[in-house]
Amino acid sequence: MTSERSEGEELFERLKLLKFPSLAPVRLKPNSSGVTTGDTTRSLAGQFETELEALLTSKPYEEPKESTEGLHIIQEELALAIVEAFNKLTEEEQWIYHMLVDVGLSMRFVAYVLDVPKTTFARRRDELADKIRKLLLEHDVVRKKLGF
């Protein structure tokens, strides 16, 4: 192996030193009509604006469909749970997650950039996934959404 660093290795070393980009979950903003951009809650909710409207239009002994209002509340709670979970990760864990998931780099390449053996990095990745799972499952809204 040569003593010169590859362009990719140097690039990711600089990104890491600059702490760019640190993972921060994106929160979508509602547009003027109150529907979150890219959101399909209106079609999923059966066009009911409020919980009361959904209740009034449901048949006797039938569970009312979720209203857009209720879906927005659930989505907000899920977003807060995700933000809390990611804020509990270290900066390096956030960076690793971002490189593997958001950027889509291979585990082998990220391990090479960090100068860590593949098997060691694979264990770190698995530990990170387990840590994220445990942090998310601390929240009732996540457990309810996943059916636990």
Secondary structure, 3 states (H helix, E strand, C coil): CCCCCCHHHHHHHHHHHCCCCCCCCCCCCECCCCCECCCCHHHHCCCCCCHHHHHHHCCCCCCCCCCHHHHHHHHHHHHHHHHHHHHCCCHHHHHHHHHHHHCCCCHHHHHHHHCCCHHHHHHHHHHHHHHHHHHHHCCHHHHHHHCC
